[in-house]
Amino acid sequence: MTPSDLIFSLVLITRLPGCFCGVTTVEDHSVLEGESVVIPCHYEPQYAGYVKYWCHGKMKDFCTSLARSDAPWTPAGQGKVVLFDDPVQQVFTVTMKNLQEADSGWYWCGVEVGGVWSADVTASLHINVFQGLSVVNRMLRGEEGSSITVQCLYSQGLRLTEKRWCRSGDWSSCVLTDSEGRYEDQAVEIRDNLTNAFTVTLKSLAQKDTGWYWCAAGQKQLPVHIFVATPATTVLVAKMTSTPEDTESKFVPTPPSSPPRLISNGAEHHRTLWEYSLMVCGVLFIVLVLVLLPWKIQVQYIKNKRKRQAEELKAKQSDPQCGDDWKNSSVILFNSTSDKMFGF
Ligand SMILES: *[C@@H]1O[C@H](CO)[C@@H](O)[C@H](O)[C@H]1NC(C)=O
C-alpha cells in the first residue's frame, strides 16, 4: 500500500454514507471509449452564487481542475470538457466528450466555498472508460411482422474488425459484414458506419425469433435479448398495464427503430406478474378441490346413512311387534352418527 492509497482510503472512510454534504451527484459510471458522458451535480440553494468546478484525481485537495463556471474552458480540459451552471435548478452539468481509457478515475463536483479553515463542498464519482463493445438497448421488444433495430457501439480498436450477429448458442448462425461494413439477406441487415457503431435490423419478426443473440466484433461479444410479441398479447398487456388516463399514450404504435426500453420492460414485468397470479389461483383451486371433495363425500355418506337408519326406524315403529326395540335402536342411531361426526 503506497502512502497515497492510505490517504485515499482515509478519504473514502470519511465519505459517510447518507451524509448530505451540500453537493450530490450520480453513481459511478462505465463508459465505452470514444463515448461522451453528461454528469449532473446538484447543490443546495445557498451555493447558487459560488464558483463551481469539475476536477480529476484521487484526492480532492490535489485534483486537476478541468472546468470552472467562471472559466468554462481550461487548458487541462483540452476542449473535451464543458461545465454549465444552472442556479435556478441548482444543478451544474459537466459534459466530457470522446473519453479515452486514460480518462478513467475519480472525478469531483465542487463548489468553491473554502477559505483557509473550511473545505470546499464536494461530491465524487468514479468513471471507468473501457475498450470493446456496448449495446444501446440490451432488451428489445418487437411485434410479430414488424422489424427491429439493434445498435451496437464499438471502441476504436475494433474499427477494422468484421462485425457479426449470431443467435446465442449457435455459432453457425453468425452472419458478418463484408469489407464495406455491410451484410444483407431476407431476415437480417447489418450496417457498419466504420467509425464507432453498427446497426442490426431484423426484418419481419416471427415468434420463433424470440431469444438471445450476440452483437460481436473481433474477440468481443455482448448478449442482446429480443422478445417478439403477437399483436394479441400486446393489446392484452396494454389493457392490463394502462389506467384510463394513459390509455391513449399506450395504444400509440411505437416506431420499431427505437423501442422504448422502460415501457417494454414494464410490460414484460406485468405479464409475468399476471402469469404468476394465474398460477397461484390454479394451485389454490386444486387444493380446495382436494380438501372439499372428500369432505363433501363424507357428509353425503353420513346423510345417506342417517336417512337409511331413520327409514328403518320408521319401519320398525309402524311394526307393533318391534315396539320394544325402539329405545335401543335410537341409541344405536345416535352412537353411529356421533362416531361418524367426530371420528374422522
Ligand atoms: C456512427 O453512428 C454513431 C451512432 O449512431 C454516431 O454517433 C456516429 O456519428 C456515426 N458516425 C458516422 C461517421 O456516421
The ligand as an ORCA input file, in Angstrom:
! r2SCAN-3c Opt
* xyz 0 1
  C     -21.896      6.272    -36.486
  O     -23.018      6.004    -35.631
  C     -22.943      6.589    -34.337
  C     -24.119      6.117    -33.532
  O     -25.312      6.328    -34.174
  C     -22.902      8.105    -34.480
  O     -22.789      8.704    -33.205
  C     -21.727      8.492    -35.343
  O     -21.742      9.885    -35.552
  C     -21.790      7.782    -36.682
  N     -20.602      8.081    -37.453
  C     -20.658      8.390    -38.727
  C     -19.382      8.716    -39.386
  O     -21.706      8.397    -39.340
*
